[in-house]
Amino acid sequence: MPLARYRAEMTRAINRRRLYARIYALPQSTVREELLAIAQRHDADQ
């Protein structure tokens, strides 16, 4: 695997973990659940 592709995949993985951490840090609410659903749909599309 080319180095550039590897770095891009790692960056995406790190950003995905940060996004989920921010969502889970929110208090329990409908907004949190909706954000989680949106993030999961986006992950499934890729």
MOMODA-V555296 format. One record per residue. N is the residue number from 1. RES is the residue in one letter. SS is DSSP state (helix for helix, strand for strand, loop for the rest). D_LAST is the distance of its C-alpha to the last C-alpha in Angstrom with 1 decimal. Layout:
n=N res=RES ss=SS d_last=D_LAST
n=N res=RES ss=SS d_last=D_LAST
//
This chain:
n=1 res=M ss=loop d_last=18.9
n=2 res=P ss=loop d_last=20.0
n=3 res=L ss=helix d_last=20.6
n=4 res=A ss=helix d_last=18.7
n=5 res=R ss=helix d_last=15.4
n=6 res=Y ss=helix d_last=16.3
n=7 res=R ss=helix d_last=17.2
n=8 res=A ss=helix d_last=14.0
n=9 res=E ss=helix d_last=12.0
n=10 res=M ss=helix d_last=14.8
n=11 res=T ss=helix d_last=14.8
n=12 res=R ss=helix d_last=11.2
n=13 res=A ss=helix d_last=12.2
n=14 res=I ss=helix d_last=15.5
n=15 res=N ss=helix d_last=14.3
n=16 res=R ss=helix d_last=12.1
n=17 res=R ss=helix d_last=15.4
n=18 res=R ss=helix d_last=17.5
n=19 res=L ss=helix d_last=15.7
n=20 res=Y ss=helix d_last=16.1
n=21 res=A ss=helix d_last=19.6
n=22 res=R ss=helix d_last=20.5
n=23 res=I ss=helix d_last=19.5
n=24 res=Y ss=helix d_last=21.4
n=25 res=A ss=helix d_last=24.3
n=26 res=L ss=loop d_last=24.9
n=27 res=P ss=loop d_last=27.7
n=28 res=Q ss=loop d_last=27.0
n=29 res=S ss=loop d_last=26.6
n=30 res=T ss=helix d_last=24.8
n=31 res=V ss=helix d_last=23.1
n=32 res=R ss=helix d_last=21.6
n=33 res=E ss=helix d_last=20.4
n=34 res=E ss=helix d_last=18.9
n=35 res=L ss=helix d_last=17.1
n=36 res=L ss=helix d_last=15.8
n=37 res=A ss=helix d_last=14.6
n=38 res=I ss=helix d_last=12.8
n=39 res=A ss=helix d_last=11.1
n=40 res=Q ss=helix d_last=10.2
n=41 res=R ss=helix d_last=8.9
n=42 res=H ss=helix d_last=6.7
n=43 res=D ss=helix d_last=5.4
n=44 res=A ss=helix d_last=5.5
n=45 res=D ss=helix d_last=3.8
n=46 res=Q ss=loop d_last=0.0
//
